[in-house]
Amino acid sequence: MILDLDVGNTLTKWRMKRIDSGQIVDRGSVWTRDRWEDSDAVPDFRDIKVMRVSNVAGKEVEAEVERISRRYRVPMHLARSTERFAGVTNGYKVPGQLGVDRWLGVLAGYHVFGGCCVVDCGSAITIDFVLEQGEHLGGFISPGIRLMKESLKLGTRNVPVDPDESHEWLSAPGRCTAEAVSHGIYLAAIGQIKTVYEQVSQKTATQLPVILTGGDAGLIASGIGVSQVWPDMVYAGLELMFPVSASERQGVLSGAPSACP
């Protein structure tokens, strides 16, 4: 089995694949700061033959992943942001400072779509652009829906945004404080994405396809009129950087983007 880890500041998402067929057999998530081996939400590391890791949670968490790798004698491939890879040139002045999850998402998006705009709708909302010739322009970072709620000191549970609510309802004026906050935060999220996209499109004289990933991708997609949602973008970037199976060596990325309903 191959274990892919997408280690975020809040959640660590994981996915298990068969080495021979590339079939995804299990997936889940665990709180990043928990002791993983004490959780029922993580896979049995004794079944793992290789690990591929994207980590944005810092050196302490990275050291814990390395400890588990050594304990179970599992080879570990740790992704890093580089100046160039797979036809893409990193747009940061200091390439290593670009969040590796963003770098992997850009690589995956470019591999499938060529030039594209990658929007990660997680704890933070990140927006990255890569042109058809592989030039990464850099990007934008702002608080995600959860962080915007916390900034108002109302807590995520007190002012929920229901993912099953319609775009039209969330765009309407709130009829109580909780609704007003939820609807305002939702519009702030989609408004910034639309504004950034329009400005970059004008400057580059191109209309790039938009691909959404992250926990709130489905919620935001309808609001900005985007149909491409790709939950496994970071995993696909790991596949590109560290190919293991024959199918991956041929450039076949699993978890391809799907259209929103």
JOQUI-V388390 format. One line per field, one symbol per residue. phi: phi as a letter, one per 20 degrees, with the letter a starting at -180 (. if undefined). A space follows every 10 residues. Layout:
BEGIN
phi: ???
END
This chain:
BEGIN
phi: .dddddedfd ddecbdcfff dmffdababb fgefeffedf edffffeedb dccdcdeoff fgffffffgf feldgcddfc fcfbalnddf effdgfefgf ffffffffff fedmfadddd ddgdddccdc efenefenac cbfegfffff feldmffecf dffeffgfff eegfdbffff ffffffffff ffffffffff fffelbdefd cdbnfdffff gffdmddecc feffffffff fcfceffffe neeemffcef f
END
